[in-house]
Amino acid sequence: MIPIGQLIKTRLKERGMTVSHLARTLSCERSNLYRIFEKDSIDTRLLLNISRALDYDFFQLYSNELRKQPMYRL
């Protein structure tokens, strides 16, 4: 699976939104977003806010990944 930060960055470009605009929407600094773009994973609450801001369900990517691989049994 592609790191979530790269997927967020790609969706940002697809929407034609700037990093500054997304930072204002999320009430954070641009530098925080650049760090997010480098991450493999992020907090779910932050991902929810980013999903809303970019009008994209990033959680579906994880759901789709679950369907591809068998579940672990405890």
C-alpha atoms as a printed R data frame, in Angstrom:
   type eleno elety resid chain resno       x       y      z
1  ATOM     1    CA   MET     A     1   0.000   0.000  0.000
2  ATOM     2    CA   ILE     A     2   1.215   3.492 -0.848
3  ATOM     3    CA   PRO     A     3   2.076   5.538  2.277
4  ATOM     4    CA   ILE     A     4  -0.906   7.603  3.415
5  ATOM     5    CA   GLY     A     5   1.065  10.855  3.274
6  ATOM     6    CA   GLN     A     6   1.690  10.409 -0.435
7  ATOM     7    CA   LEU     A     7  -1.975   9.627 -1.025
8  ATOM     8    CA   ILE     A     8  -3.008  12.796  0.810
9  ATOM     9    CA   LYS     A     9  -0.556  14.869 -1.216
10 ATOM    10    CA   THR     A    10  -1.875  13.361 -4.459
11 ATOM    11    CA   ARG     A    11  -5.504  14.081 -3.533
12 ATOM    12    CA   LEU     A    12  -4.573  17.643 -2.580
13 ATOM    13    CA   LYS     A    13  -3.155  18.185 -6.077
14 ATOM    14    CA   GLU     A    14  -6.164  16.520 -7.726
15 ATOM    15    CA   ARG     A    15  -8.476  18.928 -5.906
16 ATOM    16    CA   GLY     A    16  -6.340  21.877 -7.009
17 ATOM    17    CA   MET     A    17  -5.976  22.938 -3.389
18 ATOM    18    CA   THR     A    18  -2.823  24.527 -2.024
19 ATOM    19    CA   VAL     A    19  -0.992  23.373  1.068
20 ATOM    20    CA   SER     A    20  -1.723  26.780  2.600
21 ATOM    21    CA   HIS     A    21  -5.454  26.390  2.048
22 ATOM    22    CA   LEU     A    22  -5.515  22.909  3.562
23 ATOM    23    CA   ALA     A    23  -3.452  24.126  6.519
24 ATOM    24    CA   ARG     A    24  -5.957  26.917  7.169
25 ATOM    25    CA   THR     A    25  -8.853  24.462  6.873
26 ATOM    26    CA   LEU     A    26  -7.221  22.139  9.405
27 ATOM    27    CA   SER     A    27  -6.009  25.007 11.624
28 ATOM    28    CA   CYS     A    28  -2.407  23.909 11.441
29 ATOM    29    CA   GLU     A    29   0.910  25.118 10.048
30 ATOM    30    CA   ARG     A    30   2.014  24.309  6.508
31 ATOM    31    CA   SER     A    31   5.128  22.678  7.940
32 ATOM    32    CA   ASN     A    32   2.888  20.140  9.724
33 ATOM    33    CA   LEU     A    33   1.330  19.172  6.407
34 ATOM    34    CA   TYR     A    34   4.707  18.696  4.768
35 ATOM    35    CA   ARG     A    35   5.597  16.313  7.617
36 ATOM    36    CA   ILE     A    36   2.305  14.457  7.095
37 ATOM    37    CA   PHE     A    37   3.173  13.981  3.407
38 ATOM    38    CA   GLU     A    38   6.224  11.975  4.553
39 ATOM    39    CA   LYS     A    39   4.318   9.662  6.898
40 ATOM    40    CA   ASP     A    40   3.318   6.041  6.390
41 ATOM    41    CA   SER     A    41   0.495   6.351  8.933
42 ATOM    42    CA   ILE     A    42  -1.320   9.068 10.864
43 ATOM    43    CA   ASP     A    43  -3.793   9.490 13.726
44 ATOM    44    CA   THR     A    44  -7.346   8.506 12.787
45 ATOM    45    CA   ARG     A    45  -8.887  11.788 13.974
46 ATOM    46    CA   LEU     A    46  -6.449  13.721 11.805
47 ATOM    47    CA   LEU     A    47  -7.208  11.417  8.880
48 ATOM    48    CA   LEU     A    48 -10.928  12.036  9.387
49 ATOM    49    CA   ASN     A    49 -10.392  15.810  9.273
50 ATOM    50    CA   ILE     A    50  -8.221  15.524  6.173
51 ATOM    51    CA   SER     A    51 -10.827  13.260  4.544
52 ATOM    52    CA   ARG     A    52 -13.493  15.879  5.140
53 ATOM    53    CA   ALA     A    53 -11.296  18.746  3.944
54 ATOM    54    CA   LEU     A    54 -10.325  16.935  0.744
55 ATOM    55    CA   ASP     A    55 -13.742  15.323  0.215
56 ATOM    56    CA   TYR     A    56 -12.230  11.850  0.011
57 ATOM    57    CA   ASP     A    57 -12.643   8.753  2.179
58 ATOM    58    CA   PHE     A    58  -9.083   7.691  2.917
59 ATOM    59    CA   PHE     A    59 -10.445   5.037  5.288
60 ATOM    60    CA   GLN     A    60 -11.824   3.106  2.321
61 ATOM    61    CA   LEU     A    61  -8.240   2.499  1.223
62 ATOM    62    CA   TYR     A    62  -7.592   0.622  4.446
63 ATOM    63    CA   SER     A    63 -10.893  -1.248  4.166
64 ATOM    64    CA   ASN     A    64  -9.993  -2.339  0.655
65 ATOM    65    CA   GLU     A    65  -6.593  -3.488  1.905
66 ATOM    66    CA   LEU     A    66  -8.291  -5.605  4.582
67 ATOM    67    CA   ARG     A    67 -10.368  -7.375  1.967
68 ATOM    68    CA   LYS     A    68  -7.231  -8.374  0.066
69 ATOM    69    CA   GLN     A    69  -5.545 -10.066  3.024
70 ATOM    70    CA   PRO     A    70  -6.977 -12.656  5.416
71 ATOM    71    CA   MET     A    71  -7.745 -11.482  8.951
72 ATOM    72    CA   TYR     A    72  -5.459 -12.586 11.765
73 ATOM    73    CA   ARG     A    73  -6.995 -14.808 14.400
74 ATOM    74    CA   LEU     A    74  -6.071 -14.400 18.042
